[in-house]
Amino acid sequence: MPAAVVKITRCIFLIAGFGFAAWAPLVPFARARAELSDFSLGLLLLGLGIGSLISMPLAGAACSRFGCRRTIAVSGVVMAGALPLLASFSRFESLAVALLLFGIGVGALDVSMNVQAILVERAFGRPMLSGFHGFFSLGAIAGAGWVVALLALDLSPLIAAVSVSVLMLGVLLPALPSMLPYGTSREGPLFAIPRGTVLWLGGICFIAFMAEGAILDWSAVYLQTAHGVNASWAGIGYAVFSVTMTAGRLAGDRLVQRLGSRQVVEWGALLAAVGLFGSVWAPGEGVVLVSYAILGLGLSNLAPQMFSWVGRQSDMPESAAVPAMNTLGYAGILAGPAMIGFVSHLSGLKTAFVLVAAAL
């Protein structure tokens, strides 16, 4: 396997994070255009998780049959095409369809790029998954920061979203020839229930992804409603979270070599819980941002280590294990933001965040 494939895999993770995080600063604007309550917004956000859950098993099978390159290409185009729709639609029903489409692209790209990452890590024989996910987080910083900056310049959400889509496709399409044309060699069933080791890894992913989903979809709303931050700047919470997550992941491979995966996961989960609890009782937006930074650092290496471990287990073939674990993880993204919306409707956002912190 040529060394250049490592750089290409980093690019894939980079653009995936860039497009994914661009949605966070757009949430308050979509909510305002459609005049949604917390309950309605929580219901709407189900679309992202549902779309991801639909596409993940299909992406695992597609990687085995058609290879990583084709699956990544189709997934990235779908994801980039949905963003402008999310920035322009103003009815609940149309936004729900657009978010479902966005979720389909996100889920399929997540599985296919992680399949390629597992194959690359195995070929080179050293920890690489945290570093790859670090580039996802680096893209998330850039994506959230880019949209926040454009909105702060009084450009419309639609212009910001279109620019993100153009940049995504500008990186993805030239990189296609260097991606892996194959996927996993062992084929499994299209829809597989996680079992054995995969079930436990998926459970950890569920909690980690639930916390990430809470920050992605609700951090801007929380800063805006609880601390009066202007809507154009409310997305900075996710950007701060992404900065420390990126730092933790870029250092993650070295931490794993020095401390071991188990220690990194256990201490990371504890640190993440401290950060999320801190954001709830913070006296001002400055302390909230510090708490988000701690949360990002704690969560940084949980999911990457699960993908590394699932590539070494033998209970299920990879073509089924990766999407099965990822599907269980994304159930956290599905349940987390929706649960926060429902609980917020009954008891407020702070109560909802406390529940997520308790899960960590």
N, C-alpha and C positions, 0 to 999 in steps of 0.2 A: 504493500500500500504506500503510495507516494506521500512524502511529508506535507505536500501542499494541501492534502485533504483536511489536515488539522485546521489550517487557516480558513478553508471554505466552511467547515463545520462551525467555526466561531462566527463567521459572517451570517450563517443561517440563524443561529441563536440571537445574534445582534438584531437582525431585522424583525424577528418574531417578538422580542421584547419591545422594540420601538413601536410597532403597530399595536400591541396589546395595551401598553401603558397610555397610548394616546387617548383611549376611551375615558380614563379616569377624570381628566379636567373637563370633559364634555358632558359628564353626568348632570351637573347642576343646570346646564343650559337645556338639555333634553327634558329635564324635570320641569323647568319653567315653561318651555314651549308647549308641552302637553298638559300643564297645570296638574301635576301628579301629587298626590299625598304620599306620605311615607309608606303606607300600605300598598298603594298602587305602584310606587317605584320598586318596592321589594318584589311585587308580583312580576313586574316587567323584567327585572334582572334575572328571573328564572330562565329567560330565553338564552342567555349566555351559557349557562350550565347545561341546559337541555340540548342545545346545539352541539356542545362539546361531547356530551355523553353519546349522542347519536353517531358522531363521526369517528370517535376513537377506535372502536372495534373494526370499522371499515378501513381505517388508515393502517392498522396493524396487518390486516389481510392484504391490503394493496401493496404495502412494502414487500411482503413475501412474494407476491405475484408479479408486480410491475417494477419493483425496485424503489429505493429511497428517492432518487432523483425526480421521477415523475410524480410521486405522491407529494413531495415537498413543493414542487412547482404549482400543482393544482391547488393545494391548500393555501399557499401564499397569495395566489391571485384572488381566491374567494375572500380571504381575510381583508386584503387591500381594497377590494371592490365594495365591501360592506361599510367601511368607515364613513365615506361621504353620505351614505344613506342615514346613518345614525346622527349625523350633524345637520340634516335638513328636514327629516320627517317630524311632524308635529302632532300626530295622533297616536294614541296608545297602541292601536292595532298595527299600524305600519311600523312603529318603532319596535314592537315585539317581533315582527317578521325580520326586520333588519338585524336585530340583536341575535336572533336565532341563526341567521346566515353568518354573522360574525363569529358566533360560537362554533359553528361547524368548521370554519376555517381555522380558528384557534386550536380546537381539539385535534384536528387532523394534522396540523403542522407540529403540534406538541409531540404527538406520538412518533411521527415520521422522523423528526429531527433527533429525537432521543434514541430511536432505533439506530440511526446512523452514528450517533455519539457512542453508543455501547459498542458497536462494531469497531469504531476507531480506537477506543480505549483498549479493547481486547487485542487489537492488532499491534499496538505499541507497548502493551504490557506494563502500564503505569497509571496511577490515578489521574484522570483527566475530566471526569464528569463535573466536579465543582467548578473548574475553570470554564468549561463550556457554558454552564449555567450562569457563571459570572458575566459572560458576554450578553446573555439574555437580560440580566439586570442592568448592565451598562446600556443596552438598548432601551430599557425601560426608563432610565434616567434621561436619556436623550429624547425619547418620545414624549414623556410628560413635560420635560423642560421646554421642548420645542413648541408644544401646543400652548403651554402657559405663557410663553414669551409672545407668541403671535396674538393670543387673546388680550394680553396686556397692552399690545399695540393697537387695540381696537379693531383688529381684523375679525371677520365673522368666523363662527365655528366651522362653517362649510369650507372656507378657504383653508383653515388650519387642517381639517381632515383630508382634503384633497392633496395638500402638500405632503402629508404623511404617506398617503398611498403612492404618490409619485416616487418618493424617496425609497420606499420599500421595494417597488418593482425595479427601480434603477439599480439596486444592489442585487436583488434576487436573480433577475434574468441573465446578467452576464456571468453569474457564478454557476449556473446550471451544468455546463459541460464538465465541470470538475467534481460534481457530486457523485456519490456512489450509485452506480446503475443497478445494484442488486440490494436485496434486503436480507432477512434472516433465512437460513436454509431449512430450518424445521418449521413446518406449517402446523397450525393448530386450528381449532374451531373458530368460526367467525365471532360468535358471542360466547365467551368463556367466563365462568364464575371463578373469581380468585380463590385459590386453595393453598393450604400449607404455608410456606414462607411468604408467598405472594400476598396472602390475605393479611398477614401482619404488617408487611411493608406498605400495603395499601391503606391500612388503618392509620399509620403514621402520616402518610401523604394526606389522608382525609383531614386530619387536624391541622397540618401545616398549610394546606391549600385553603382551608376554611378561614384561617387568619389572614392569609394573603388576599383572599377575595373580599374580606371585610374592609381592608385598607384600600384596595383598588376601587371599590364601588361606594364606600361610605366615608372615607377620610375627608374628602372635599366637602360633602354635605355636613359632616360633624363640625369642621372648622367654621363653616359658614353659619350654621344655626346655633352652635354652642358658644362660639367666641367672636362672631360678627366679622369674620374675614371676608373680604370682597370676593365675589364669585370668580373673578378673573385670576385671583391669586390662590384660591382655595386648593387647587391641585398641587401646591407646593408640598403638602403633607406627604403625598405619595412619592414625590420626587426625593424628599429627604429619606424616606423609608428605603427607596431604591438605591440611594448612595451607599448606605451602610450595608445593605444586602449585597451590593456589588463588591465592596471591599472584602466582606466576609467570604464570598465565593471565590474571588480571585486568590485569596490566601488559603482557601479551603483544602486544596490538594496537598499543600505543605503541612497543614494542620493534621490532616488524616495520616500522613506518613509519620508524623511525630507523636500524635496522641492516640490514634486509632479511631475508627469510624464510630464506635459505640460512645466513646467519651464526647466526641464532637456533637453527636445527636442529642445525648442526654443534657449536656450543659447548654446547648443551643436552645432546646425547648424551654428550659427553666428561665433563661435570659429573655426569651420572647414573651413569656408570661409576665415577667416583671415589667417589661416595656409596655405591654397593653394595659395592665393594671394602672401603671403610672399615667397613661394618657387619659384615663377616666377621671382621676382625681387631680389632674393638673389645674393650677389656678389661672393659667393664661395660655395663649397660643404658643408662646416660646417653649414652655415646658412640654406641651403636647408634641411639638416637633422633636424635642430631645427624646421623648418616650417612643415616638415612631422610629427614631434612629436606633434605639436599643432593640426595638422589636425586629427591625430589619436585620440587624447583626445576628440576633438569636435564630431567626428563621433561615438564615442564608444557606446553610449546608444540610438542612433536613431533607428536602426533596432530592437534591443531587445525589446524596448517599443512598437514598432508596433506589434510584435508577441504577447506580453502580452495583448495588446488591442484587437487584432483580436480574442483572446481566450475568450473575454468577450462580444463581440458583438452578436447580434441576427438577423442581416439582412440576413446572409447566414449560412448554416451548416458548421461546421469546416472542414469536409473532402473536401469541395469545397472552403471555404474562405481562408484557409492557402495556398494551391497551387495557388489560384487566386491572392492573395496579393503578394506571393513570385514570381509568374510569372511576375507580373508588376514590382516588384523590380528588378528582374533579366533582364528585358528588359533594365534597366539602365546599367547593366554590359555588355549587348549586344551592346547597343547604345554608351556607354561611350568610351571604348577602340577603337571601330571601328571609331567613330566620331573623336577621337584624331588622329588616323592614317590618316584620310582623310583631316582634317584641317591642320595637320602637313605637309602634302604633299603640301598644298597650301600656308600656312602662317607660319609654324614652330610650334614646340611643345609648346612654351610659349603661343601663341594665344589660342591653344586648352585648356591648363590648365586654362586660364582666363575664358573661357566659362563655364567650370565646376564649378569654384569658384563662378561665377555669379549665377548659378543655385542654389547653396547652399544659 
